[in-house]
Amino acid sequence: MKNVQQAMGDFFQRLKKDGYNPDNISPALHTVEKIVRLEQLRRHILTCTDCALCERAEGRVPGTGHTRTPLMVVGEGPGEDEEDWGLPLVGISGSLLTLILSKAGIHREDIYLTNVVKCRVSDEKGKNRTPVREETIACSKYLKMELELIRPRVVIALGKVAQQFFFPEQKTMGPHRGNVYDFEGIKVVPTWHPAYVIRQRGDDLLKAKKEVWHDIKVAVHTLQELLKA
Ligand code: SF4
C-alpha cells in the first residue's frame, strides 16, 4: 500500500509545479491526509484481533462523525444496538445523548463520537459488562490515534471507563464530573454515561439528569470560550 505521507509529499510537488499556491495546497492536502488516515484506521479496527474481546464480538465499532470538529464525545464501548448497526452511541443511551446535545445547541452530525473499546464487552449470558483494564489498554491505542487525527479542543468523557482513559488516577466519577481537566492540551469534561442516567428512577433520575445537563453545558461553554479566544 502507498505510504500516505510520501504520497502527500508527491502531490504537493506536483501541484506546486503546476502553479498552485503552496499556502493553499498544504491545508487541502492536510484534509485529504486526515480523511485517508481515518479510513485506514477504521479498516484496521474492523479486522482487529488484538484482544480476547474479538472472540465474542460480532463486529467492531469504530468512531464516526465530523472530521474537523472541535468537539468529541467518548463513551465506554458498544452495546447490542451499536454492535448490530456498527456505529457508536446509537442505542437508547446514544439517543438520549443526542437529545441532550441538541438541547445544548450541538448537532450530532457536527461532532465526532467514539468509544474507548471498539468491540462489545459482554459476559457469558450476553449481557453488557464493564471492560477490564487489560481490555481498555489493548484498545485504547485506537482512541489515541483518533484524538491525534481529529485533534478536538474539548472532549466529553461519558462514564468512568472514558474518564479513566484520560485520568487513570481519578477513581470515581462523583467528585470529578462537570469539571474541566487538561489532557495533552485538550479540555476534558467527565460526566455520567447516559446509560447510567437511563438506569435511575425517582429522585436519583432527576439528580442524574440535572447533573448531566450541567456538565454538558460546562463542556459547551468551555468550547465556546476556546473558539472565541
Ligand atoms: S476490543 Fe479493540 S483491541 Fe480488542 S479486538 Fe476489539 S478492536 Fe481489537
Residues whose N, C-alpha, C, O or C-beta is under 5 A from the ligand:
A	BS01	SF4	I45 C48 T49 D50 C51 L53 C54 R60 V117 K118 C119 A138 C139
